[in-house]
Amino acid sequence: MKLAMNLYEIVHSDNKAQTLNYFPQVRSACERVLTLADGTTKLNFSSCDYLGMANNALMKNAAINAIQEYGTNISGPMIFCGYTRYHEELEKRYAELFQVNHALMYTTSYQANIGALPVIAEDIELIIMDKLCHVSLYDAVKLSGKPFRVYQHNNMKKLADIIKNNMGKRILIVSDGVFSADGDFCNIPELCKLKSIYSDIMLYIDDAHGVGTLGENGCGLVEVSGCLGEVDIIIGTMSKSFGSTGGFCIIRDDILAQKVKYKSSTYNASRSVSPGVAAASCTALQINQWEGKARRAKLVELVTYAHQRLEGTRVNKQLSVSAVIPVIFETVEQAIAVNSYLLRHNIMVSLFVPPYVEKNKSRLRITIIYHHTKEDIDTLVTVLDNAIEKVIC
Ligand SMILES: Cc1ncc(COP(=O)(O)O)c(C=O)c1O
């Protein structure tokens, strides 16, 4: 069958095919309501603009000014002639925020993982990773070519067993901070405890969803866990909480940071973000300094409200404790049907079906952002509960 490029065909267990309308064309900036190309407006529970910065006037002006100054592209890779004052300022700001000497900026955090992890793993003999790590971490680990073991999600006993069975090896433990599709937290204090008991362990945390949303200064789950001095590598993104585009890599050890800087392919063999994006990111980190605490406080209030409102409904949100709230279904069909119901009622969430998740873990991912109101959350909960009753029960 010939499909249009934005239609994805999924075959159900009874061999019936269904097309899903992915890549909806959006005709408005990221706010609490999105306008689509068909003219409809949708309450936006699909974006990761947690701190509500994606349409920020100061950031937009910073980008426009940088484009006026430098144009829309950089002259080459950063290592030769593509490193502007905005790129330099941005790396300084990351380093300042996380209190390290050096930080590296990448075009996305996906690029940060596939660029930095293989270099970091050069002297590593075994990588151990959480089963629910983001796909970019799986890709990065495979690219490293190092042997790896996967432990059951957040199961610290299983992790400790793997470590004990590999005593004497240099080990890299890899995990999401806030898990991207489940919204629960990695047990970072326990990882640090294991690191202190067994020698030769390095900790690598990708906290794309935690940086910005958590911590006094917005340094994410590692900060909240009181482990900023113990986690060796932290990956963050500018593309979620901070409303821009880009990834970054925080490395505590200066020599390792230098090695990654010069050896990481996605840092050197690929262009960086345009000066406009780098300037917008610098401004985002300034806004984080000025207003981050207040924005996080409002987000926490909304997230707490959403979790409370979902209690006692038909929604199975599993272990989520964050702004990422998955609604998990037993079958792909159920997830698709509930998603269609929500869209008909002008609510947009993210639909995850195979190949993005296992069949029986198909889900709708709700994300709470700073722009939402409690009334928006009330609407979502009511419609979602009705949808589940009508479609499934
Ligand atoms: C844990 C994790 N790492 C990396 C990424 C990729 O983020 P970016 O858009 O910056 O590449 C995501 C986003 O989906 C994520 O959830």
PDBQT file of the ligand as one rigid body, heavy atoms in Angstrom, charges set to zero:
ROOT
HETATM    1  C1  LIG A 401      16.261  11.021  28.058  1.00  0.00    +0.000 C 
HETATM    2  C2  LIG A 401      16.308  11.719  26.732  1.00  0.00    +0.000 A 
HETATM    3  N1  LIG A 401      17.493  11.903  26.143  1.00  0.00    +0.000 NA
HETATM    4  C3  LIG A 401      17.594  12.538  24.968  1.00  0.00    +0.000 A 
HETATM    5  C4  LIG A 401      16.485  13.012  24.320  1.00  0.00    +0.000 A 
HETATM    6  C5  LIG A 401      16.641  13.735  23.014  1.00  0.00    +0.000 C 
HETATM    7  O1  LIG A 401      16.500  15.100  23.218  1.00  0.00    +0.000 OA
HETATM    8  P1  LIG A 401      16.906  16.143  22.079  1.00  0.00    +0.000 P 
HETATM    9  O2  LIG A 401      15.637  16.581  21.461  1.00  0.00    +0.000 OA
HETATM   10  O3  LIG A 401      17.640  17.235  22.751  1.00  0.00    +0.000 OA
HETATM   11  O4  LIG A 401      17.774  15.374  21.146  1.00  0.00    +0.000 OA
HETATM   12  C6  LIG A 401      15.234  12.877  24.906  1.00  0.00    +0.000 A 
HETATM   13  C7  LIG A 401      14.037  13.428  24.234  1.00  0.00    +0.000 C 
HETATM   14  O5  LIG A 401      13.200  12.858  23.710  1.00  0.00    +0.000 OA
HETATM   15  C8  LIG A 401      15.134  12.190  26.125  1.00  0.00    +0.000 A 
HETATM   16  O6  LIG A 401      13.949  11.998  26.684  1.00  0.00    +0.000 OA
ENDROOT
TORSDOF 0
